[in-house]
Amino acid sequence: MASVIPVVSSRVVARPRVAAADAVEEAAGVAAVAAAGAETMNATCDTVGIGWRPELAAGILDHHDRIDLVEVIADDFFGEPRRLRALKTLSAQVPVVLHGVGLGLASASAVETRRIERMAHLVESISPLFWSEHLAFVRADGIEIGHLAAPPRSDATVDGAAENLLCASRIVGVKPFMENIATLIEPPGSALDEASWISKILSASDCDLLLDLHNVFANGLNHGYDPREFLRKIPAGRIRAIHIAGGKLISAPDGTQRVLDDHLHDVPDPVFDLLEEAAALSLNPLSVILERDGSYPSMESLLAEVSQARQALARGRTRRAERVEVPG
């Protein structure tokens, strides 16, 4: 029997934090007030949420006043009428975004329209804030490979991904945000660096970016480039949503260290630093989603990471404002 999603009794809203900041000023001094004040100013444009997982459902609903939105794995609801009914009820009360994992849009091969139609039905049913997928392929010649894989970064996959995205946008009726993925090895046969490849696909398809910052951090360490430089190379105007997560170090066969993006660990400080950097670069309101797929800590620990994300966003927004205000 499919599990039923519990439903919260009131809609999630980003609550003003001005009164809380006043209380902090009395109790903790000027430094704490500055951080709380920056977070309050930023709450009107940026949002921070958590990926919906059954293990986290009760905690999310118990603390919905501290969470702006939830991200649901769309594929879990394809062909599941009972679960879809529960999701429709939930989405009427809580801001929901849909995240796909199985379309495999970044491929030189065309995606079957029946797969896109399932996403279209789900989007039509619940009217999410947005839907997203990965710049990855998951099958080739009819063989399912069982995970998100990076295709060769070439003009052929740019063209193929752009055609798939245009097809998906037409069938669903809304363009997806596309997510960069982590990879332990550079895709063989690549002629483009990752930033150029992503930028070309976004431009050709007129789609925006779900920027996964742990993937940027992992790829930078795995492949020897500066994650901050990567952020400066991609079009900041395309960044609309952000994923943050944690992973772990593993040993490669050659004895070097690699970062595995497993979503089983706390968000490391460098990822919060990249979030600040992204907020300093982007003019768009950003939806930030904390991903956790196992080894779940307490809900308070996850909410502390949500708070850290808000603070990183606020610092980045402050930096951008100060840069704009500097004459000349």
C-alpha positions as CSV (number, residue, x, y, z in Angstrom):
1,M,0.0,0.0,0.0
2,A,1.3,3.4,-0.9
3,S,2.1,5.7,2.0
4,V,-0.1,8.6,2.7
5,I,1.5,12.1,3.0
6,P,0.4,13.9,6.2
7,V,-1.0,17.3,5.5
8,V,-0.3,20.5,7.4
9,S,-3.2,22.5,8.7
10,S,-2.1,25.9,7.6
11,R,-0.1,27.3,4.6
12,V,3.6,27.8,5.0
13,V,4.7,31.5,5.1
14,A,8.0,33.2,5.6
15,R,7.3,35.0,8.9
16,P,8.7,38.4,9.7
17,R,11.6,38.2,12.1
18,V,11.7,41.8,13.3
19,A,10.3,41.1,16.7
20,A,12.7,38.2,17.2
21,A,15.6,40.4,16.2
22,D,14.6,43.0,18.8
23,A,14.6,40.3,21.5
24,V,18.0,39.1,20.3
25,E,19.4,42.6,20.6
26,E,18.5,42.8,24.3
27,A,19.9,39.3,25.0
28,A,22.9,38.9,22.7
29,G,24.2,42.3,21.7
30,V,24.7,44.2,18.5
31,A,26.4,41.5,16.5
32,A,23.5,39.1,16.8
33,V,21.1,41.9,15.9
34,A,23.0,42.7,12.7
35,A,22.7,39.1,11.5
36,A,19.0,38.8,12.4
37,G,18.3,42.2,10.8
38,A,20.0,41.1,7.5
39,E,18.0,37.9,7.6
40,T,14.8,39.8,8.1
41,M,15.4,42.1,5.1
42,N,16.2,39.2,2.9
43,A,13.1,37.1,3.9
44,T,11.0,39.1,1.4
45,C,12.7,37.9,-1.7
46,D,14.7,34.6,-1.0
47,T,13.2,31.4,0.4
48,V,14.7,28.4,2.1
49,G,13.2,25.0,2.4
50,I,13.9,21.3,2.8
51,G,13.6,18.2,0.5
52,W,10.5,16.2,1.5
53,R,11.3,12.7,2.7
54,P,9.0,10.4,4.6
55,E,11.4,10.3,7.5
56,L,11.3,14.1,7.8
57,A,7.6,14.6,7.2
58,A,6.5,14.9,10.8
59,G,9.4,17.3,11.7
60,I,8.7,19.4,8.6
61,L,5.0,19.7,9.5
62,D,5.7,20.4,13.1
63,H,8.1,23.3,12.2
64,H,6.5,24.6,9.0
65,D,6.6,28.1,10.3
66,R,10.4,28.0,9.9
67,I,10.4,26.4,6.4
68,D,9.3,28.3,3.3
69,L,8.8,25.5,0.9
70,V,9.3,21.7,0.4
71,E,10.8,19.9,-2.6
72,V,9.2,16.6,-3.7
73,I,10.8,14.0,-5.9
74,A,8.3,13.9,-8.8
75,D,9.0,10.4,-9.9
76,D,7.8,9.0,-6.6
77,F,4.2,10.1,-7.6
78,F,4.1,8.9,-11.2
79,G,1.3,6.3,-11.6
80,E,0.4,6.5,-7.9
81,P,-3.2,7.9,-7.7
82,R,-3.5,7.6,-4.0
83,R,-0.2,9.3,-3.3
84,L,-1.0,12.0,-5.9
85,R,-4.3,12.8,-4.1
86,A,-2.4,13.3,-0.9
87,L,0.2,15.4,-2.7
88,K,-2.6,17.6,-4.2
89,T,-4.0,18.2,-0.7
90,L,-0.6,19.0,0.6
91,S,0.3,21.4,-2.3
92,A,-2.9,23.3,-1.6
93,Q,-1.6,24.2,1.8
94,V,2.2,24.2,1.5
95,P,4.4,25.7,-1.2
96,V,5.7,22.7,-3.2
97,V,8.3,22.3,-5.9
98,L,8.8,19.2,-8.1
99,H,12.2,17.7,-8.7
100,G,12.6,15.0,-11.4
101,V,15.3,12.4,-11.5
102,G,14.4,10.1,-14.4
103,L,13.9,12.1,-17.6
104,G,17.5,12.1,-18.7
105,L,17.1,15.3,-20.7
106,A,20.8,16.0,-21.2
107,S,21.3,13.6,-24.0
108,A,21.9,13.5,-27.7
109,S,19.0,11.1,-27.8
110,A,15.4,12.3,-27.8
111,V,13.4,11.6,-24.6
112,E,10.2,9.6,-25.0
113,T,7.2,11.9,-24.8
114,R,5.3,9.5,-22.5
115,R,7.9,10.2,-19.8
116,I,7.5,13.9,-20.1
117,E,3.7,13.5,-20.1
118,R,3.8,12.0,-16.7
119,M,5.6,15.1,-15.4
120,A,3.1,17.3,-17.3
121,H,0.2,15.5,-15.5
122,L,1.8,16.0,-12.1
123,V,2.6,19.7,-12.8
124,E,-1.0,20.2,-13.9
125,S,-2.4,18.4,-10.9
126,I,-0.6,20.4,-8.2
127,S,0.6,23.6,-9.8
128,P,4.1,23.7,-8.1
129,L,6.1,26.9,-7.7
130,F,8.4,25.4,-10.3
131,W,9.7,22.0,-11.6
132,S,13.2,20.9,-12.2
133,E,15.4,18.1,-13.6
134,H,19.1,17.3,-14.0
135,L,21.6,18.0,-16.7
136,A,22.2,14.3,-17.0
137,F,21.3,11.1,-18.8
138,V,19.9,8.0,-17.1
139,R,19.6,5.6,-20.1
140,A,21.2,4.8,-23.4
141,D,20.0,2.5,-26.2
142,G,17.1,1.4,-23.9
143,I,19.4,0.4,-21.1
144,E,18.6,2.0,-17.7
145,I,21.9,2.7,-16.0
146,G,20.4,3.4,-12.5
147,H,21.9,6.7,-11.7
148,L,22.5,10.3,-13.0
149,A,25.4,10.3,-15.4
150,A,27.2,13.2,-17.0
151,P,27.2,13.0,-20.8
152,P,30.1,14.0,-22.9
153,R,30.2,17.8,-22.9
154,S,30.0,18.4,-26.6
155,D,28.0,20.4,-29.1
156,A,26.0,17.2,-29.9
157,T,24.8,16.9,-26.3
158,V,24.2,20.7,-26.1
159,D,21.9,20.4,-29.2
160,G,20.3,17.2,-27.9
161,A,19.6,18.7,-24.5
162,A,18.2,21.9,-26.0
163,E,15.8,19.9,-28.1
164,N,14.7,17.7,-25.2
165,L,14.2,20.8,-23.0
166,L,12.1,22.6,-25.7
167,C,10.0,19.4,-26.1
168,A,9.6,19.1,-22.3
169,S,8.7,22.8,-22.0
170,R,6.1,22.5,-24.7
171,I,4.4,19.3,-23.3
172,V,4.5,20.4,-19.6
173,G,3.6,24.0,-20.4
174,V,6.3,25.4,-18.1
175,K,10.1,25.4,-18.6
176,P,12.1,23.4,-16.0
177,F,15.0,24.7,-14.0
178,M,18.0,22.5,-14.8
179,E,20.5,21.2,-12.2
180,N,24.2,20.7,-12.6
181,I,25.3,17.3,-11.4
182,A,28.4,16.0,-9.5
183,T,30.7,13.5,-11.3
184,L,33.7,11.6,-9.9
185,I,35.4,11.6,-13.4
186,E,35.4,14.0,-16.3
187,P,33.0,12.6,-19.0
188,P,35.0,11.0,-21.8
189,G,34.7,12.7,-25.2
190,S,34.2,16.2,-23.7
191,A,35.2,19.2,-25.8
192,L,33.7,21.8,-23.5
193,D,34.4,22.7,-19.9
194,E,31.4,22.3,-17.6
195,A,30.6,26.0,-17.2
196,S,30.6,26.6,-20.9
197,W,28.5,23.4,-21.6
198,I,25.9,24.4,-19.0
199,S,25.8,28.0,-20.3
200,K,25.2,26.9,-23.9
201,I,22.4,24.6,-22.9
202,L,20.6,27.3,-20.9
203,S,21.0,29.8,-23.7
204,A,19.8,27.4,-26.4
205,S,16.8,26.3,-24.4
206,D,16.0,29.6,-22.6
207,C,15.8,27.6,-19.4
208,D,17.0,28.7,-16.0
209,L,19.4,27.0,-13.5
210,L,18.9,25.0,-10.3
211,L,22.5,25.5,-9.0
212,D,23.6,22.6,-6.8
213,L,26.4,24.1,-4.8
214,H,27.6,20.9,-3.2
215,N,28.0,19.6,-6.8
216,V,30.0,22.7,-7.7
217,F,32.2,22.1,-4.6
218,A,32.6,18.4,-5.3
219,N,33.5,18.9,-9.0
220,G,35.9,21.7,-8.1
221,L,37.8,19.4,-5.7
222,N,37.5,16.3,-7.9
223,H,38.7,18.0,-11.1
224,G,41.0,20.7,-9.9
225,Y,39.2,24.0,-10.5
226,D,38.1,26.9,-8.2
227,P,34.4,26.7,-7.4
228,R,34.1,30.5,-7.1
229,E,35.6,30.9,-10.6
230,F,33.0,28.4,-11.8
231,L,30.2,30.6,-10.4
232,R,31.6,33.6,-12.2
233,K,31.6,31.8,-15.5
234,I,27.9,30.7,-15.5
235,P,25.2,33.3,-16.3
236,A,24.1,34.7,-12.9
237,G,20.9,35.9,-14.4
238,R,19.9,32.2,-15.0
239,I,20.3,31.2,-11.4
240,R,16.8,30.7,-9.9
241,A,17.1,27.9,-7.3
242,I,19.9,26.4,-5.3
243,H,20.5,23.0,-3.7
244,I,22.8,22.6,-0.7
245,A,23.8,19.3,0.7
246,G,26.8,17.4,2.2
247,G,28.9,14.5,1.1
248,K,32.1,12.6,2.1
249,L,35.6,12.1,1.0
250,I,36.5,8.7,-0.7
251,S,39.7,7.3,-2.1
252,A,40.1,6.9,-5.8
253,P,41.9,3.9,-7.3
254,D,45.0,6.2,-7.9
255,G,45.1,7.0,-4.2
256,T,43.7,10.6,-4.6
257,Q,40.7,11.9,-2.7
258,R,37.3,12.5,-4.3
259,V,34.2,14.1,-2.9
260,L,31.1,11.8,-3.1
261,D,27.8,13.7,-3.2
262,D,25.8,11.3,-1.1
263,H,23.4,13.7,0.7
264,L,24.1,11.8,4.0
265,H,26.2,14.5,5.8
266,D,25.9,18.0,7.1
267,V,26.4,20.9,4.7
268,P,30.1,21.8,4.9
269,D,31.2,25.4,5.5
270,P,32.6,25.9,1.9
271,V,29.1,25.3,0.5
272,F,27.6,28.0,2.7
273,D,30.4,30.2,1.5
274,L,29.4,29.4,-2.1
275,L,25.8,30.2,-1.3
276,E,26.9,33.7,-0.1
277,E,28.8,34.1,-3.3
278,A,25.8,33.1,-5.4
279,A,23.6,35.6,-3.6
280,A,26.2,38.3,-4.2
281,L,26.2,37.5,-7.9
282,S,22.5,37.0,-8.6
283,L,19.7,39.6,-8.9
284,N,17.0,37.0,-8.9
285,P,15.0,35.9,-5.8
286,L,16.5,32.5,-4.9
287,S,14.8,29.4,-3.6
288,V,17.3,27.4,-1.6
289,I,16.6,23.7,-0.7
290,L,18.4,21.6,1.8
291,E,18.8,18.0,0.6
292,R,19.2,15.1,3.0
293,D,18.6,11.5,1.9
294,G,19.6,9.4,5.0
295,S,21.5,9.3,8.2
296,Y,19.0,11.9,9.4
297,P,20.0,14.1,12.3
298,S,17.5,15.8,14.6
299,M,15.1,18.2,13.1
300,E,16.7,21.0,15.1
301,S,20.0,20.3,13.4
302,L,18.4,20.5,10.0
303,L,16.6,23.7,10.9
304,A,20.0,25.1,12.1
305,E,21.3,24.5,8.6
306,V,18.2,26.3,7.2
307,S,19.1,29.2,9.4
308,Q,22.7,29.1,8.2
309,A,21.5,29.2,4.6
310,R,19.3,32.3,5.4
311,Q,22.4,34.0,7.0
312,A,24.6,33.2,4.0
313,L,22.0,34.6,1.6
314,A,21.7,37.7,3.7
315,R,25.5,38.2,3.7
316,G,25.6,37.8,-0.1
317,R,22.8,40.3,-0.6
318,T,24.5,42.8,1.7
319,R,27.7,42.4,-0.3
320,R,25.8,43.0,-3.6
321,A,24.0,46.1,-2.2
322,E,27.3,47.5,-1.0
323,R,29.0,46.9,-4.4
324,V,26.1,48.6,-6.2
325,E,26.2,51.6,-3.9
326,V,29.9,52.3,-4.3
327,P,30.2,55.3,-6.7
328,G,32.2,54.7,-9.9
